[in-house]
């Protein structure tokens, strides 16, 4: 739906501070993660047909950052793996299915992290930081694989993203405050593969990347245009294609996943441009004479199925995205509800190895579920008691007020 919305329109409003970043889950169209100034990350399950009432209860609250959380990014191929980065210069990787922080990279960045990007199969991340460094990190080994100092000489914010072939694309500023874009090979970060100066505007360039067509769209904050480039293996490597211009400047941008596009209209990208008071869709199409499906515009793209479970990824497995064809358009399947099973910290005993342990396992599970049920029952009884107390208090207050009213009437 587009256009202006009602003032009383329902919102997702569980954070106690401003929300700084959100990310839709690539494996469940109903799930969204948000990071906030209240130092928490929350994961929300949006009802199938959108909000009818405001949503205040997240599926899970992830607490671990000591300062505001400015970045959240889902793992591209593993289910329920979420990365968050905060102003405490720490990156935490969570297993959302259990609500646990499993990897904490808190000593790799000495300054503010501007952005974090997963590579195609989610085995590495790259980060751009205020200290002008781009770092390539293996999160499971908790080590920096490659880094480049002064990726861009200027002091203004940078961005760095992984491309499908493993190279890194960065945007930043030169010493003379000109906007730049560059392409790097993480195996040799000495010199960029390509470096282009753009203009002297001061808006940070936000890159949006389409791995299927290898096109990068650059949206400058405060610009009224979107420039797009194709990345190839031949010089000059970053080829300027065109610019989309409009009258009003953009406050921010959203990007529709490939499976949300209209293949019958040869739509190759759809942006959601945030204005002062509205959100406007910007649709990019390739003019073609034929109505038939255009294979070259729509190679198989990443589908909504996760290639790995969270546990497999944390154990060291990697997998490329599972691809789907868009030949007959994308038909959404039924999304599973996000279930969070919090592990009982008290039960963190070594894994069962002995035969007797294995025999006792079902009994233990039954005991655990019984104690959980008892705890729930206690909670409900407590709540009932407090409600009864409140009602009694209110009754007394009402009778007092009635007495006072009677006196005044007399």
N, C-alpha and C positions, 0 to 999 in steps of 0.2 A: 504494500500500500504506500502511496506517496501523497504528498501534500501536507497541509498543516494538521496537527492532531489536537484533540481536545485537551484543555488544561487539566482535566481530572483523569487523564489517561493513566492506566496502571503502569507502575515502574518496578524495577528490581532494586529494592532499597534496604539491604541488610547491613551495609558498611556504615561505620560511624564517622568516617572521614571521606573526602572526595575520592572518587575512583580514578585511577591514573592510567590503567591499561586493561583491555579486555581481549580475549581470544576465543573464537568459536572452536569447539573440538572438531578435528578433522574426521573423527570416526563416529560421531554422534551429532546429528544436526540439531538436537534438542539441548545440548550441553554447552555452557559458556563459563569461562574462568575469568575472574576479575582480581586485580591487585589494587590496593588502596593505601591512602595515607595513614590508615589505622593499623598499619604494619601486618595486615593479614591478607591471605589469598582465599577467596571463596569460590566454590564451584556450584553452579546453579543448574537445575533441570527446568527448562522452559516448557510449559504445557504444549501439547501437540499443535493446537490451533492458535498459539500466541497467548498473551496474558489477558485474563478477564478481570482478575483482581491483582493488586500489587503483591509482589513476591518478597517476603521478608526472611524466609527460612532457606538458607543454602543447604545443599546436600551434604557438604562438608566444609569446615573451616580449617585452613592450613596455617598453623602458627609456628613461626621459627625465625622470622626476620625481626631485627631490633629497630629498624627504621622503615620509612615508607617503602612500599613495593611498587616500583615504576614499570616493571616488565613482566609479562606472563607469556609463555609460548609452549604449546602442546608439542609433544614428540610426533614427528611425521608418520612413523610406521608402527609404534608400539602403543597398545591400548592403555589408557589411564596413566600415562607418564607425562608429568607437567613440570616445566622449568619456571622458576621465578627468580628475578634479580631485584635487589633493593638498594636503597641509599646507604646501607651498611656495607656496600661493596661486596656482598656475598651473593653467590648463585646457589639456589637449593633445587634439587631435583626430587620430586615427590612421586610416590605411588598413590594416586588418588583413590584407588580401590580399597586401600587400607588406611588412608589418611596419614601416612608416615613420610617423614623426610628421610630419604635413603642416601642421598649424596649431598654434602655441603662443601662447596668450594669457597672458603671464606678468606683465603690468604693469597689469592692470585691477582687481585685488583687492588691498587693502592688509591684509586680515585673513582669518581662516579662512572658507572657503566651506562653508555648511551643506548646500546642495543645488543641483542643476542640473536644469533641465527643458527638453526640446526642445518646440517648437511642433508643430502637427499635421503640417506638411509638412517640418519639419526645416530651415527657413531661418533660424530665430532660436533663441536659448536664453535662458532667464531664470535668474538665480542669486539666492540669498538668502545674505547674508554676516553675519559677526559684527559688522561696523560698522553694522548695522541698515539697510543699503541693499538694495533690490532693483534689480538691473540687467537691462536687456534688451539683448542683445548680438547683433550680426550677426557670426558667427564668420569668414565668408570675407572680409568687408571689414575684420575685426579692429577694429570700432568699437562704442562703446556707443550704442545707439539711444535709450534712455530710462533714467532711473533715478529712484528715489524714496528720499529720506533718511528715516530714522525711520518706516519702513513700519509698524512696531509699536514703541511707545515702550520696552517692557520689555527687559531685558538678556538674557533667556533665548533659546534658539535659535528661529529662524523657519524656515518652509518656504514655497516659492513654486512653483506649477506653472502651465503654460499650459493653457487650456481650448480646446475645438475651435473656438470662435468668435474666438480670438485674445486674449481677455481673460486676466487673470492672477488666480489665487486664492491668497491667502496665509493662513498661520496663524502666530500669535505670541502675545506677551503685552503687556498694557497696563502703564503705569507702576506700577499697584497690583498687578501680578502676576496679573491675571485673564487667562484664555485668550481670545484673540480670533480671529475669522476675517474676512477682508476680500476684496472683489472690486475689481479695478482695470482701467482701460482704459489700455493702454500708450501710446496716442496723447496721453493727458492724465493724468499721474500726480499732479496736484496734490491732488485729493481722491478718496477711494475711492468706487466706485459704491455699495457697501454695506459696513457695518462692524458686526459683532455681537459682543457680549461673551458668553462662555459660562459659565465657572465659575472657581473659584480653585484648581483642582487644578494640580500643577506638572509633570505629564508633557507632553512635547512632542507636539503633535497632528500625526500623520502622515496626509497626505491621499492617498487612492486614488481615481482618477477614471475613470469610465466615459463615454467620449465619445459612445457610441451613445444612452444614455438621459439624459445630462447629469446624472448623479447623482455626488455626492462623498461618500465614506465617510471619516469621521475616526476614526482609531484612536489613542488617547492611549497613550503608553508608560507602562506600569504601571497603566493603567485596566483595568476588566473589562468595558467596554462599547464598542460601535461606534455612533457616531451617523451618520445619513445625511441629506443635503440635496439638493434639486433646484435646479439653477441655471436661471433663466428670464430672459426679456427684460423682464418686468414687475416693478414694485415688489412685495415687498421684495427681488427678484432672487435671494436665497438663501433658499429655503423649507425649513424644518425638516420632515422626513418622520417619522422614528421613531428609536428607540434599540434596539439589540440588547444585552441584558445577560446576563452569565454570572457564575459565582462567582469564577473564578480570574483574576488579572491577566495581561495579555499582556506578554511580554518583547519581542516583535517580531511583524511581520505580513508575510505574502506574499499575492499577489493573482493569481488564475488569469486568463489572457487569455480573452476572450469566447468564442473558438472551442473552449475546453476545457470549456464548461458543458453541462449536460444540458438541451436545449431541450424535451424531452418532459415534463420535470417543472417547466417554467416557472422554471428556475433563472436568476436574473439576476446573481448574484455568488457567488464562492466564495473564502473567505479561508483561509489556513493560519496558525493561531495558535500561536505558539511559547510553550510553558510552560517551567518549570524543566527538566523531563525528557522532554517529549514535544512533538509537533507535532499539532495537532488541526484537522481541516477544519471550517469553519463555512459552512454552505450557506444562501443567502438565496433564497427562492422567492416568486413572486407567486401567491396562490391563484386558480385559474380553474376554472370548472366544465367547460369544454370540453377535450377531449383534442387538439383540432386545433392546428396551429402558430399561435402568437400573433404576428402580424406587428408589432404595436405594441411588443412587448417586445424583438423581435429585428430591428431594421433592419439592413441590410447592414453588416457589420463589417470591420475591417482584416484581410486575409488574410495568409498567410505569404509571398506573393511580394513581392520588393522591386520598387519602382517605378523605381528608378534603380540604375545601377552606381556604385561609389565614385568612379571617375574623372569621371563626368558631374556628380556633385554638387560635387566640388572645382572643376570648370570653371565652375560657376555655375548649373547647372540645378536647378529645383525640381519636385517632383511630390507630389500628394496620395497617401495610402495606396491601394493597390488593394483594393477591397472585395469581399467574398464573401457569399453568402446562407447562412444557417444552417438553411434550411427543412428539409433532410433530414439535419440534424446535420453535424458537420465530419468529413470523412474525410481523415486525414493522408496527404499524398503522400510520395514518397520524398525524404528530405533529401539534398542534395548534401554530400559530404565537404568540409570547409573546407580549401582548398589555399592555402598561403602561398608566394608566389614572391618571395624576397628579391632586390631589385635589387642588382647588383654596383656598389658605390660607385665603383670604378675606371673603370667604363664610362660614367660620367655626362658624356658629351660632348654638345655641342649636337645638336639633332635633325637627322636626315639630310634635306637638301633637294636636294642635287645628284643628277643621274641616276646618276652613277658610284657614289655612296654607296648608292643604292637597289639597284643591281646587286650590290654587295658585301655587302648586308645578310644574305642567307642564309649566305654564307661566314662572316661574323663570328659569326652565331648558332651555326654549326657549331663554329667555333673555341672560342667561349665554352663550349659544352656539352662539348667535348673537354677543355678545361682543368679544367672542373668535375669530369669523370669522373676525370681524373688526380689531382686533389686528393683525391677520395674514395678512390681506390686507395691513395694514399700513406697516408691516414689508417688504412685497413684493415690495410695492411702493418705500420704502426707498432704498431697494437693487437695484431696477431698476434705481433710480436716481443716486446712486453711480456708477453703471456700465456706465451710460450715461456720467457722469462727467469724468470717467477714459478714455472713448473712445475719448471725446473731447480733453482732455489733450494729449492723445497719438497722435491724428491728428495734433495738433499744433506742437508737438515735431517732427513728421515725416516731416512736411512741412519745419520746421527750418533746419533739417538735409539735406533735399533735396536741400535747398538754399545753405547750406555750400558745399555740393557735387558739385553743379553747379559752385560755385566760384572756387573751387579747379580745376575742369576740365578746366575752362577758363584760 
